[in-house]
Amino acid sequence: MIDINHSLRTAYYAALNGAVAGVPVFYNMVPPNVSPTDYIVYRSITNSDASTMNSSDIDLQITVEIQTFEDGLNSGLTADMIAREVFNRIYPSPGAVLTLDGAQMVKTRLLNDITNVPVAQGNRMYVSRFITFGHNIFMRSDIS
C-alpha cells in the first residue's frame, strides 16, 4: 500500500486554486496571519482499503469546506457560487477524475453536500458549506 494523501492534496490544490478569483484555498486550516472573507479549505482525508487479490485500491473521502461572511445579511449566494466552481473543477460529470501521482483515480462521487444554518456573530453573518467527495483509487508503484 502506498500513502496517497500528498498526491491527493496536490491534485485538489491544483484543481481548486484560482477556481474563483479572490477566494484563497488552504489545506486543513486558514493560517493565523490571514483573514479572508471567503475561502476554501479542503481537509479530512479518510482512506479505507478496497484491495483485491490482484490490485491495491483504496476508497477515499475528502471534504471541501466553503466559508463566507458578510456584514449584515448573508443570503448564502456567495457560498453557492463558490460551490458551483468546486463542482466544475472536481466533479463536472460522472466520469470525472483528477490526475494523481502514483495512482489512478477510477471514480469520483458526491457523498454529501451540507449547508449549515447561517451563524450571526456581531454584525457578521457566516455561511458554511461542506462538500464531501468520494474517490476510488487504483494504486500504482510509480509514485515520485
N, C-alpha and C positions, 0 to 999 in steps of 0.2 A: 504494500500500500504506500502511496506517495502522498505527502501533505500538499494539498491543492489550494489552501487558503490564500497564499500570497498571489498565485496566478489569478484567482478569482477576484481578489481585491484590485489587482492591476487592471483586469478587464472591466470591472464595474467603474473604476475611476475614469478609464479611457472613454467609456460609453456615456457617463453622466457629466463629466467636467465640460462645461461650456454648453450643456443642453439648453439652459435658459440663461440669457445674458444677465449678469449681475447676481446670479444665485450661486454661491460657492458650494463646493462638495467636500465633505470630510468623511474620514473613516472613524468610526466608533464614537467620536465626540467633537464638539466645537472647541478649538483651542482657547485657552483663557484670555488671550490677548486680542481676540476679535469678537465683534458683537453684531453680526449681520441681522437684518430684519427678516429675511427669508433665506433658508438654506436647506441643503440635503445632507443627511447623514446616513451612510449605509453601514450596517452592523449586524450583530447576532448571527454569525455564520454557524450553522449546525450541520454536521455531516453524520450519515449513517451508512454502514457497509451494505452494499447491494451486489456484492461479487457473486459470481458463479464459479463453477469448477474451471471454466475456460477464460474468464475475464475478471479484471479488477475494476469494479464500479462503485460509485457512491451516489446516494441520494442526498442532496444538499438543499438547505433553505437559507435564505438571506433576506433581511428586512431593510427596506429603503424608507427612511423616515423623512417626512417633509414638515418643516416648521415655518410658520408665518406669523407675523404680528403686525397689527396696525393700531394706530391711535384711534380711539373711538370704536366704531363698529367694524368687525371683520366678517364679511359675508362668506369667506372660505373660497372665493373665486381664485385668488392667487394660488392657494394650495392645489386647487383643481387644475389650473393651467400648468403648474409645475408637474403635477402627476401625469398630465397628458404627455408631456415631453419625456418623462421617465418611461412610460409605456412605449412611446415611439422608439426609444433607444434600447430598451431591454426586451420587450415583448410586443413588437409591432404586428406579428402574425403567429399563428400556432406553430409554425416550423422554425421560428426564430431561435438562434443560438448565438452566444458570444464566443469569440476566439480565445482559447486558453493555452498557455504554455504548459506542455506536458500532459495534456488531456484533451478529450474531445467532448464538448457539450452535446449531448444527444437530444435532450428535450428540455423545454422551458415551459412552466405553467404558473398561473397565478394561484397562490394558496389562499390568500385573503387580502382584503383592502378595507382598512378600518379608518374612518374619520371620527375622531373624538369630538365630544361636545366642546364648543369653544370655552376657553377659560379667560376670565377677566382678572387682570392684576393692575390695580390703579385705573388709569385711563386707557390701558392697553388691552386688546383682545387678541388672544393667541388661538390659532387653529393648528392642530396636529393631524397628520395623516400618515398611516403606517401601511406600507405595501410589502407583502411577503411573497417572494418568488421561490419556486422550487425548481431545481435542475437535476437531471440525471446526467452523470458524467462518467465516461469511459476513461480510465487511467491508462496513460502510455508511460513508457520508461524513459522518454527523451526529454525530461524536464531540464531546463537550463538553470 
